[in-house]
Amino acid sequence: MIRETEIDGVPTFFAHRPGPISAGLTFRVGRADETLATSGITHLVEHLVLYRHGVADYHYNGATASLFTVFAVQGSAEHVVEYLTGVCDGLARLPLDRLEAEKSILRTEAASRSDPSVPLWRYGAQGRGLVSCRELGLDRLSGREVSDWAQKWFTRDNAVLWLAGDDIPKDLRLDLVAGRRMPVVLPPPVLERTPAYVARGQGGVLMNTLVPRGAVAQLYASIIERELFQTLRRDGGLSYMAEASYQPGAADTAEINALADALPDKQDAVVGEFIDVLAKLSAGRINPADVDALRTNGDQAFTHPDYELSTLPGRAFGHLIGRTARNVDQLRAELAAVSTEDVVAMARVAHANSLLVVPEGHRLDWAGYDEVSVTSRFETPAGYRYRSRSGDTCELVVGPEGISLTSPAGPATVAYKECAAMLAWPDGARLLVGRDGVQARVEPTLFEVDRAKLAEIDRNVDAAVVIPMPAREAKAIPQPAQPEAEPKLRKPLRNLAISAIVTAVLIIMTIQFASAWKPSDGELAEKAILWLLLGSAGSVLVTYFTGMSVLLAWRRRRSSPA
């Protein structure tokens, strides 16, 4: 039985359990509350708070998720009191002298972490999509910004404590500053059409979808996992991992993720079978016996002695976002009411909202999925147009409303007002990242952009999103691909030289022949001179047009206003 109480103004959920105490102090703040230019600030606060604990005789940890941050501990009553007291003291007095050292640790941690790509494709470089992005804020955050963030978000009114043990320690105090409960405010997804797919994966297939939260979605996730396991592992021997998970989110939504791995030579088969499973379920071919079996398994979980204990962290988070908690009897009744028809309807909702990541080179158009565009939803702005120094078809457009980098794949446009972050290097390079996740890079070595245009870009981008970057080594600065660009101009030049030589030879021969010709030489000599004159005239024309082609080729390599 979970008991609700309060400690120093912090709502507290307690469940009795013999043995060491487990506890978690949860705050309603996470990476989705940051911006791309401040990303990493919550994680940095967490690390600074935990620095003073060092090596302890009890188990403790901290975690920063999309919408919450938790400081967890397990040990004796004395250890729990010591730890939670230290967390509150650390939040009140952050060790800002450790700021740069903890930034370095976080960069090292990020280098060994593989961030999920799906949130970026669905949400862009904002809100929930930030969990896919580098913690760029680490390169610019000051001690004052970090301290102000802690004072705003890590307050008693934005916290919940959960504990499981013999009893709540009598001397436990939570000395936190007053604040306010922070609501979940998330920008809408930037993915405009679903079902959709991205061909960027290296291994198997990943499916992500948004569904209404509840027992029906949980059962559907279990159905997917059962079907994928049966088809891909047991029957086909194509995958080792074939699983699905259900993750409740804010408000009344949840995410379902399904994954199947694949060896390179099995990718085609895994992609095909995975799509067939999803199509089968959304078409209504779900065995009622499977629904009954999974419903029974789910109901048995409710009767496990530790079930309520396992719900403590989720209950704490639900309280923070205003979600009404339901007791075991209510949850069992909801599950029992789920029919096969409900699961089929959920399968169709899941399919309509799905986003798949498949190995590079695969297409899902044949299955009714739209490919996610890597180009921007914004039009290329009017402005000054720069051609690539490499002589390829890429162009950079710099205008008063934004910049655009065009390529055969399409335009990558970032409007200044939609810029989530701009990385600025001392050598003049700029990387603008839009809130939709689209990136446009300005490299003065690749495009003939002068300092005045760079200054114009800097003026138009909000200073709050500018991230100064350290100087790059010479080898890290890209250079134009001269070996590929030169032949386009060298070939016309070679043709011009050959034409000029031939023309000169023919003209000299004509002059010499004409000066030595006498009427008595006959008609043959006259015809020879005529042919030489015609040849000379033709050579002059060839030389003229070849020269014009050289001039045009040279002009194409220069910039021109759009």
C-alpha positions in Angstrom: 0.0 0.0 0.0 1.4 3.4 -1.0 1.1 6.1 1.5 1.1 9.8 0.6 2.6 12.4 2.9 4.8 15.5 2.8 8.3 16.4 3.9 9.3 20.1 4.1 6.7 20.9 1.5 7.8 18.2 -0.9 5.1 15.6 -1.8 6.3 12.2 -0.7 5.1 8.6 -1.7 6.1 5.8 0.7 5.7 2.0 0.4 6.6 -0.4 3.2 9.3 -3.0 2.4 11.7 -4.7 4.7 15.4 -4.2 4.1 17.5 -1.2 2.9 15.7 1.9 1.9 15.4 2.9 -1.8 14.6 6.5 -2.5 14.5 9.0 -5.3 14.2 12.8 -5.3 12.6 13.6 -8.7 12.4 17.1 -10.3 10.2 18.1 -13.2 13.0 19.2 -15.5 14.9 17.5 -18.2 16.5 17.9 -21.6 13.2 18.7 -23.3 13.0 21.9 -21.2 16.3 23.2 -22.6 17.1 24.8 -26.0 19.7 23.6 -28.3 21.9 26.5 -27.3 21.6 25.5 -23.6 21.4 21.8 -24.0 23.3 19.9 -21.3 22.6 22.5 -18.6 20.3 20.1 -16.5 22.8 17.3 -16.8 25.6 19.7 -15.7 23.6 20.6 -12.6 23.2 17.0 -11.8 26.9 16.3 -12.0 27.8 19.4 -9.9 25.4 18.3 -7.2 26.8 14.8 -7.0 30.5 15.9 -7.0 30.8 16.3 -3.2 29.6 12.7 -2.6 32.7 11.1 -4.1 33.1 7.5 -3.1 30.4 6.4 -0.7 29.6 3.2 1.2 26.1 3.2 -0.3 24.7 3.1 -3.8 23.6 6.4 -5.3 23.2 7.8 -8.8 21.7 10.6 -10.8 19.9 10.6 -14.1 18.7 13.3 -16.5 15.8 12.2 -18.8 13.7 14.0 -21.3 11.2 15.4 -18.8 12.6 14.7 -15.3 15.8 14.5 -13.3 16.2 12.1 -10.4 18.7 11.7 -7.6 18.4 8.1 -6.4 19.9 6.2 -3.4 19.8 2.8 -1.7 21.1 2.1 1.8 20.5 2.4 5.5 18.3 5.2 6.9 21.5 7.1 7.9 22.9 6.8 4.3 19.6 8.0 2.7 19.5 11.0 5.0 23.1 11.9 4.3 22.7 11.6 0.6 19.4 13.5 0.2 20.7 16.2 2.6 23.8 16.5 0.5 21.7 16.8 -2.7 19.8 19.7 -1.3 23.0 21.4 0.0 24.6 20.9 -3.4 21.6 22.6 -5.2 21.8 25.5 -2.8 25.6 25.9 -3.2 26.7 24.5 -6.6 30.5 24.0 -6.7 31.0 26.3 -9.7 34.8 25.9 -9.3 34.2 22.5 -10.8 32.3 23.8 -13.8 34.9 23.3 -16.5 36.0 19.9 -15.1 32.4 18.6 -15.1 31.9 19.9 -18.6 34.9 17.9 -19.7 33.5 14.8 -18.0 30.2 15.2 -19.7 31.9 15.6 -23.1 33.8 12.3 -22.4 30.5 10.6 -21.4 28.8 11.8 -24.6 31.7 10.5 -26.8 30.9 6.9 -25.6 27.1 7.3 -25.9 25.0 6.6 -28.9 22.1 9.0 -28.9 18.8 7.9 -30.5 18.0 9.4 -33.9 14.3 9.0 -34.0 13.4 11.9 -31.7 15.3 14.3 -33.9 13.5 13.2 -37.0 10.1 13.4 -35.3 10.5 16.6 -33.1 13.5 18.5 -34.6 16.3 20.1 -32.6 13.9 21.2 -29.8 11.8 19.7 -27.0 11.9 15.9 -27.0 14.2 16.0 -30.1 17.1 17.3 -28.0 17.9 13.9 -26.6 19.2 13.1 -30.1 21.5 16.2 -30.1 25.0 16.9 -28.7 24.9 18.9 -25.5 26.1 22.0 -27.3 25.4 24.3 -24.4 28.5 22.9 -22.6 30.6 25.0 -25.0 29.1 28.3 -23.8 27.3 28.0 -20.4 28.5 30.3 -17.7 28.4 29.7 -13.9 25.7 32.3 -13.6 23.4 30.6 -16.1 23.9 27.2 -14.5 23.1 28.6 -11.0 20.0 30.5 -12.3 18.8 27.2 -13.9 19.1 25.3 -10.6 17.3 28.1 -8.7 14.4 28.1 -11.2 13.8 24.3 -11.7 15.2 22.5 -8.7 12.8 23.7 -6.1 10.5 22.1 -3.5 7.4 23.0 -5.5 8.8 21.2 -8.5 9.9 18.1 -6.7 8.5 14.8 -5.5 10.2 12.2 -3.2 9.5 8.5 -3.2 10.8 5.9 -0.7 10.5 2.2 -0.1 11.7 0.7 3.2 10.8 0.0 6.8 9.8 3.6 7.5 10.6 7.2 6.5 13.7 8.3 8.4 12.7 10.6 11.3 15.5 13.1 10.8 15.1 13.4 7.0 15.0 17.1 5.8 14.6 18.5 2.3 16.0 22.0 2.5 15.0 23.3 -1.0 14.1 26.8 -2.1 10.6 27.7 -2.9 9.5 27.9 -6.6 6.6 26.7 -8.7 5.5 23.6 -10.4 6.7 23.7 -13.9 4.2 22.5 -16.6 5.2 20.4 -19.6 5.3 22.7 -22.6 6.5 20.9 -25.7 6.7 22.2 -29.3 4.7 20.1 -31.8 6.5 17.5 -34.0 8.1 18.8 -37.1 7.4 15.5 -38.9 4.5 16.5 -41.1 3.4 13.2 -42.7 3.2 9.7 -41.4 3.6 6.8 -41.8 7.2 7.7 -42.8 10.6 6.2 -42.9 14.3 7.3 -42.7 16.9 5.2 -44.5 19.8 6.0 -42.2 20.2 3.0 -40.0 23.2 0.6 -40.1 21.7 -2.5 -38.6 18.1 -3.6 -38.4 14.8 -1.9 -38.3 13.3 0.5 -35.6 9.7 1.5 -35.4 8.5 4.4 -33.3 4.9 5.5 -32.9 2.7 7.7 -30.8 -0.5 6.3 -29.3 -3.0 7.1 -26.6 -1.8 6.0 -23.2 -3.5 3.0 -21.5 -4.0 -0.7 -21.4 -4.9 -1.1 -25.1 -1.6 0.4 -26.2 0.3 -1.8 -23.7 -1.4 -4.9 -25.0 -0.7 -3.8 -28.6 3.1 -3.4 -27.8 3.1 -6.9 -26.4 1.4 -8.2 -29.6 4.0 -6.6 -31.7 6.8 -8.2 -29.7 5.2 -11.6 -29.9 4.7 -11.4 -33.7 8.2 -10.1 -34.4 9.8 -12.7 -32.2 7.8 -15.5 -33.8 8.5 -14.3 -37.4 12.0 -13.0 -37.3 13.7 -15.1 -34.6 11.9 -18.4 -34.1 10.6 -19.1 -37.6 13.0 -17.2 -39.9 16.2 -17.2 -37.8 16.8 -13.6 -39.2 17.2 -11.6 -35.9 18.5 -12.2 -32.5 16.8 -9.2 -31.0 13.1 -8.8 -31.8 11.3 -6.7 -29.1 8.9 -3.9 -28.4 8.4 -1.5 -25.5 5.7 0.8 -24.2 6.6 4.1 -22.6 4.0 6.5 -21.2 4.7 10.1 -21.9 3.3 13.4 -20.8 -0.5 14.0 -20.7 -2.4 11.2 -22.3 0.1 10.0 -24.9 2.6 7.1 -25.0 5.3 5.9 -27.3 5.8 2.3 -28.6 9.2 1.3 -30.0 9.8 -1.9 -31.8 13.3 -3.2 -32.8 14.7 -6.0 -34.8 18.4 -6.4 -35.5 19.9 -7.8 -38.7 23.2 -8.9 -40.2 24.2 -7.1 -43.5 23.2 -10.1 -45.7 19.8 -10.4 -43.9 18.7 -6.8 -44.0 16.5 -7.1 -47.0 14.6 -10.1 -45.4 14.3 -8.4 -42.0 12.9 -5.2 -43.5 10.4 -7.1 -45.6 9.2 -9.4 -42.7 9.1 -6.4 -40.3 6.8 -4.5 -42.6 4.7 -7.5 -43.2 4.1 -8.0 -39.5 3.0 -4.4 -39.0 0.7 -4.6 -42.1 -0.8 -7.8 -40.8 -1.7 -6.3 -37.4 -3.1 -3.1 -38.9 -5.2 -5.1 -41.3 -6.9 -6.8 -38.3 -5.2 -10.2 -38.5 -4.8 -10.5 -34.7 -5.5 -13.8 -33.0 -8.0 -13.3 -30.1 -6.2 -16.2 -28.3 -3.0 -14.1 -28.2 -4.9 -11.1 -26.8 -6.4 -13.4 -24.1 -3.0 -14.8 -23.2 -1.3 -11.5 -23.0 -4.2 -10.0 -21.0 -3.8 -12.9 -18.5 0.0 -12.3 -18.2 -0.6 -8.6 -17.6 -3.1 -9.3 -14.9 -0.7 -11.6 -13.1 1.8 -8.8 -12.9 -0.7 -6.8 -10.9 -0.8 -9.5 -8.2 3.0 -9.6 -7.7 3.9 -8.6 -4.1 6.4 -5.9 -5.4 4.1 -4.5 -8.0 3.2 -1.3 -6.1 6.9 -0.8 -5.2 7.8 -0.9 -8.9 5.3 1.9 -9.6 6.8 4.4 -7.2 9.1 6.2 -9.7 6.3 6.4 -12.2 3.8 7.6 -9.7 6.2 10.4 -8.6 6.6 11.5 -12.2 2.9 11.3 -12.8 2.2 13.5 -9.8 4.7 16.1 -11.2 2.9 16.4 -14.5 -0.6 16.3 -13.0 -1.6 12.8 -13.9 -4.2 11.2 -11.6 -2.9 8.0 -10.1 -5.0 4.8 -10.4 -5.1 2.0 -7.9 -4.5 -1.7 -8.8 -8.2 -2.5 -9.0 -8.8 0.3 -11.5 -5.8 -0.9 -13.6 -7.0 -4.5 -13.6 -10.5 -3.5 -14.6 -9.2 -1.4 -17.5 -7.1 -4.3 -18.8 -9.9 -6.8 -18.4 -12.1 -4.6 -20.6 -9.7 -4.6 -23.6 -11.1 -6.5 -26.6 -9.4 -7.8 -29.8 -11.3 -5.1 -31.7 -9.7 -2.5 -29.4 -6.3 -3.8 -30.2 -7.0 -3.8 -33.9 -8.1 -0.2 -33.7 -4.9 0.7 -31.8 -2.8 -1.1 -34.5 -4.3 1.2 -37.1 -3.6 4.3 -35.0 -0.1 3.1 -34.4 0.5 2.5 -38.1 -0.8 6.0 -39.1 1.6 7.7 -36.7 4.6 5.4 -37.2 8.2 6.4 -38.1 10.6 3.7 -39.2 14.4 3.8 -39.4 15.7 1.2 -41.9 19.3 0.4 -43.2 20.7 2.9 -45.7 19.8 2.1 -49.3 16.4 0.6 -48.5 13.1 2.2 -49.5 9.6 1.7 -48.1 7.6 3.7 -50.7 6.2 0.4 -52.0 4.6 -0.2 -48.5 2.9 3.2 -48.4 5.6 5.0 -46.2 6.8 8.6 -47.1 10.5 9.2 -47.0 11.4 11.9 -44.5 13.0 14.7 -46.4 16.5 15.8 -45.4 15.8 19.3 -46.9 14.1 22.2 -45.2 10.4 23.0 -45.2 11.4 26.7 -45.8 12.0 28.1 -49.3 15.4 29.2 -50.3 15.6 32.9 -49.3 16.4 35.7 -51.7 20.0 36.9 -51.3 23.5 36.8 -52.6 24.4 33.5 -54.3 27.8 32.0 -54.0 29.0 29.1 -56.2 31.2 26.4 -54.8 34.9 26.8 -55.2 35.0 23.1 -56.0 33.1 23.7 -59.2 30.3 21.4 -58.3 26.6 22.2 -58.3 26.4 23.3 -54.6 25.5 26.9 -53.9 25.3 29.0 -50.8 22.6 31.7 -50.5 23.0 34.4 -47.9 20.0 36.7 -47.5 18.3 39.0 -45.0 15.9 36.3 -43.8 18.2 33.3 -43.6 20.7 31.2 -45.4 20.4 28.2 -47.7 22.8 25.5 -48.9 21.6 23.9 -52.1 22.8 20.6 -53.4 21.5 17.8 -55.7 19.5 16.5 -52.7 17.7 19.9 -52.4 18.0 23.0 -50.3 18.9 23.0 -46.6 17.5 26.3 -45.4 17.7 27.9 -41.9 15.6 31.0 -41.3 17.3 33.3 -38.8 14.1 33.5 -36.7 14.0 29.7 -36.6 17.7 29.2 -35.7 18.1 27.0 -32.6 21.8 27.4 -32.4 24.7 28.8 -34.4 28.2 27.5 -34.0 30.8 30.1 -34.7 34.5 29.4 -35.4 37.3 32.1 -35.4 38.2 31.3 -39.0 34.7 32.5 -40.1 32.9 29.1 -40.4 29.3 29.1 -39.2 26.9 26.2 -38.7 23.3 27.2 -38.3 20.9 24.6 -37.0 17.2 25.2 -37.4 14.5 24.1 -34.9 13.4 21.5 -37.4 16.9 19.9 -37.2 18.1 21.1 -40.7 21.7 22.3 -40.8 23.3 24.9 -43.1 27.1 25.4 -43.0 29.0 28.4 -44.1 32.7 27.5 -44.9 34.6 30.5 -46.3 37.2 28.1 -47.8 34.5 26.4 -49.9 32.5 29.6 -50.8 33.9 33.0 -51.4 32.0 34.6 -48.5 33.7 37.9 -47.3 33.8 39.2 -43.8 31.0 41.7 -44.4 28.5 38.9 -45.2 29.7 36.9 -42.2 29.0 39.9 -40.1 25.6 40.2 -41.6 24.8 36.6 -40.6 26.1 37.3 -37.1 23.8 40.4 -36.7 20.7 38.5 -37.8 21.1 35.5 -35.5 20.0 36.0 -31.9 23.1 36.3 -29.8 21.5 34.0 -27.2 21.9 31.0 -29.5 25.4 31.7 -30.7 28.0 29.2 -29.4 31.6 30.3 -29.8 33.8 27.4 -30.9 37.6 26.9 -30.3 40.0 27.5 -33.2 40.3 24.5 -35.6 43.5 22.9 -36.6 44.4 23.5 -40.3 43.7 19.9 -41.2 40.1 20.2 -39.8 39.3 23.2 -42.1 37.7 21.8 -45.4 39.4 22.7 -48.6 37.8 22.9 -52.1 38.2 19.7 -54.2 40.7 21.1 -56.7 41.4 17.8 -58.4 37.8 17.5 -59.5 37.2 21.1 -60.3 40.3 21.9 -62.4 39.6 19.6 -65.4 36.4 21.5 -66.2 38.5 24.6 -67.0 41.7 22.9 -68.1 40.0 21.0 -71.0 38.7 24.2 -72.7 42.1 25.8 -72.2 43.8 22.9 -73.9 41.3 23.0 -76.8 41.9 26.7 -77.2 45.6 26.2 -77.4 45.3 23.5 -80.0 42.9 25.5 -82.1 45.2 28.6 -81.9 48.2 26.5 -83.1 46.3 24.9 -85.9 45.0 28.3 -87.1 48.4 29.9 -87.0 50.0 27.0 -89.0 47.2 27.2 -91.7 47.5 31.0 -92.0 51.3 30.8 -92.4 51.0 28.0 -95.0 48.4 30.0 -96.9 50.6 33.2 -96.9 53.7 31.3 -98.0 51.9 29.3 -100.7 50.2 32.4 -102.1 53.5 34.4 -102.2 55.2 31.6 -104.2 52.3 30.9 -106.5 52.5 31.8 -110.2 49.6 31.8 -112.8 51.6 29.2 -114.8 51.3 26.8 -111.9 47.8 25.9 -113.0 44.4 25.2 -111.6 45.7 22.7 -109.0 47.6 25.4 -107.1 44.6 27.7 -107.2 42.4 25.1 -105.6 45.1 24.4 -102.9 45.2 28.1 -102.0 41.3 28.1 -101.8 41.3 25.1 -99.4 44.0 26.7 -97.3 41.9 29.9 -97.0 38.8 27.9 -96.1 40.8 25.9 -93.5 42.2 29.1 -92.0 38.7 30.6 -91.8 37.4 27.5 -90.1 40.2 27.4 -87.6 39.6 31.1 -86.7 35.9 30.2 -86.0 36.9 27.2 -83.9 39.4 29.3 -82.0 36.7 32.0 -81.4 34.1 29.6 -80.0 36.7 27.7 -78.0 37.8 31.0 -76.4 34.2 31.9 -75.6 33.7 28.5 -73.8 36.8 29.2 -71.7 35.4 32.6 -70.8 32.1 31.1 -69.8 33.7 28.4 -67.8 35.7 31.0 -65.9 32.7 33.1 -65.2 30.7 30.2 -63.9 33.3 29.8 -61.2 32.6 33.3 -59.9 29.8 34.4 -57.6 26.8 36.3 -58.9 23.8 38.0 -57.2 20.7 35.9 -57.1 
